[in-house]
Amino acid sequence: MRDENDRSWPISIISTANNQRHFLGSGWKNFKASNKVEDGCRCDFQFVVDKANVAKELLVRVVRRIE
């Protein structure tokens, strides 16, 4: 996973048995802490895929809550 400042974190993506839901596993907590993601923040995710349409990277943009 890579943030908008080009910093990277290794993560795992966990899929349910029927492959209909996906969750961020190990690595997410480190990303969250490093980017100060807290309640009210929005994370925009974008998969970067190769020519075979296989995801190679996950880009994340954290949008802070505006009060």
Backbone bond lengths (Angstrom), bond angles and torsions (degrees), N, CA, C in turn:
res aa  C-N    CA-C-N  psi(-1)  N-CA   C-N-CA  omega(-1)  CA-C   N-CA-C  phi
1 M - - - 1.418 - - 1.520 106.97 -
2 R 1.330 115.73 141.17 1.466 120.79 -178.41 1.522 109.02 -130.42
3 D 1.340 116.39 138.33 1.461 119.78 178.91 1.521 110.74 -93.70
4 E 1.321 115.50 178.88 1.471 120.67 -176.42 1.522 113.23 -69.64
5 N 1.340 117.15 -11.04 1.466 121.66 175.81 1.522 111.68 -97.82
6 D 1.319 116.44 11.43 1.461 124.80 176.90 1.538 113.47 69.68
7 R 1.335 116.87 22.02 1.463 120.88 174.03 1.519 108.07 -89.59
8 S 1.336 116.81 144.63 1.468 121.28 -174.98 1.514 112.70 -118.72
9 W 1.336 115.04 149.38 1.465 124.14 175.07 1.520 107.98 -136.30
10 P 1.331 117.36 131.99 1.474 118.49 173.08 1.534 108.29 -74.26
11 I 1.311 116.80 135.01 1.465 121.12 178.05 1.520 109.51 -136.36
12 S 1.312 115.22 163.95 1.455 119.96 170.88 1.523 107.49 -113.67
13 I 1.323 115.91 148.28 1.460 121.84 175.16 1.515 106.93 -114.79
14 I 1.315 115.99 123.48 1.458 122.58 -176.36 1.522 108.54 -103.45
15 S 1.319 116.72 132.74 1.465 122.13 179.24 1.519 109.78 -112.85
16 T 1.328 116.00 147.52 1.455 120.56 174.94 1.521 109.57 -72.39
17 A 1.321 116.28 166.88 1.471 121.46 -176.54 1.528 111.98 -57.47
18 N 1.319 117.31 -37.78 1.469 119.78 -179.17 1.530 112.02 -89.71
19 N 1.343 116.70 4.56 1.468 123.25 175.24 1.532 113.41 62.49
20 Q 1.339 117.12 24.51 1.458 119.67 -179.76 1.519 113.09 -97.04
21 R 1.337 117.14 -18.80 1.456 121.01 177.87 1.514 109.45 -127.42
22 H 1.322 114.52 145.49 1.457 120.67 -179.26 1.528 108.46 -131.84
23 F 1.323 115.67 142.95 1.462 121.89 -177.32 1.516 109.39 -131.33
24 L 1.330 115.90 149.19 1.460 120.70 173.59 1.519 107.76 -81.76
25 G 1.322 116.55 128.33 1.460 121.30 -178.93 1.505 111.89 -103.49
26 S 1.317 115.79 -131.52 1.461 120.49 -176.77 1.528 110.14 -57.60
27 G 1.295 115.19 139.73 1.461 121.82 -178.94 1.518 112.99 105.40
28 W 1.344 116.98 -27.52 1.461 120.18 -178.34 1.524 111.42 -63.20
29 K 1.340 117.35 -42.20 1.471 120.15 -179.24 1.526 111.18 -60.81
30 N 1.327 117.20 -40.03 1.471 120.37 178.02 1.528 110.96 -65.47
31 F 1.336 116.44 -43.17 1.459 120.60 178.10 1.524 109.86 -60.55
32 K 1.340 115.69 -46.94 1.462 122.14 -178.46 1.528 111.58 -58.85
33 A 1.319 116.68 -45.13 1.469 121.16 179.98 1.528 110.84 -67.07
34 S 1.312 117.58 -44.63 1.472 121.43 -177.47 1.525 112.33 -64.99
35 N 1.328 116.35 -31.07 1.463 120.99 -177.65 1.524 113.05 -102.63
36 K 1.344 115.37 6.99 1.470 121.21 177.98 1.529 112.15 52.56
37 V 1.341 115.41 44.44 1.466 120.97 176.74 1.526 107.23 -76.01
38 E 1.324 116.28 126.33 1.462 120.75 -179.12 1.522 109.02 -138.82
39 D 1.327 116.18 174.63 1.461 120.72 178.46 1.521 109.58 -52.70
40 G 1.321 115.73 134.11 1.457 121.08 179.94 1.515 113.71 98.50
41 C 1.333 117.24 -17.58 1.464 120.31 176.09 1.530 108.74 -77.70
42 R 1.316 115.86 152.35 1.462 121.25 174.03 1.517 107.62 -115.64
43 C 1.322 116.81 137.13 1.460 121.43 176.29 1.519 108.55 -112.43
44 D 1.324 116.35 123.44 1.466 122.21 175.94 1.522 107.75 -98.89
45 F 1.323 116.87 123.44 1.458 122.79 -177.08 1.522 110.47 -108.16
46 Q 1.329 115.67 141.21 1.463 121.09 176.72 1.519 108.32 -139.77
47 F 1.332 116.30 121.43 1.456 120.40 175.50 1.522 109.56 -80.59
48 V 1.318 116.59 135.60 1.457 122.46 173.02 1.528 105.67 -100.53
49 V 1.331 115.93 119.68 1.465 120.27 -175.76 1.522 111.21 -113.48
50 D 1.329 115.14 155.88 1.457 120.05 177.20 1.530 109.49 -89.90
51 K 1.323 117.47 -173.71 1.467 121.77 -177.64 1.518 112.70 -62.98
52 A 1.339 116.86 -25.33 1.461 121.38 178.54 1.536 111.58 -87.64
53 N 1.331 116.74 8.61 1.458 123.75 -179.80 1.530 112.62 64.34
54 V 1.331 116.05 33.64 1.460 122.67 176.63 1.526 108.02 -102.18
55 A 1.337 116.36 128.05 1.462 120.73 -179.04 1.522 110.04 -66.29
56 K 1.318 116.19 126.92 1.459 122.39 179.67 1.522 112.13 -110.20
57 E 1.326 116.12 -21.58 1.458 119.71 -177.01 1.527 108.95 -157.95
58 L 1.320 115.21 154.71 1.452 121.59 177.22 1.524 107.96 -121.38
59 L 1.330 116.05 115.78 1.458 121.25 177.89 1.520 108.14 -92.71
60 V 1.335 117.10 139.26 1.458 121.49 -178.63 1.519 109.55 -130.70
61 R 1.307 115.71 131.73 1.461 122.57 175.10 1.520 107.04 -117.24
62 V 1.322 116.76 123.72 1.462 121.31 179.11 1.516 108.66 -95.58
63 V 1.334 115.43 125.01 1.460 121.89 179.50 1.533 106.87 -109.56
64 R 1.303 116.06 120.30 1.468 121.63 -177.59 1.522 110.66 -76.94
65 R 1.311 115.50 147.41 1.459 122.08 176.38 1.524 108.22 -67.83
66 I 1.312 116.43 134.46 1.462 121.64 176.82 1.530 107.48 -99.47
67 E 1.296 116.09 125.22 1.472 120.79 -177.42 1.504 111.12 -89.81
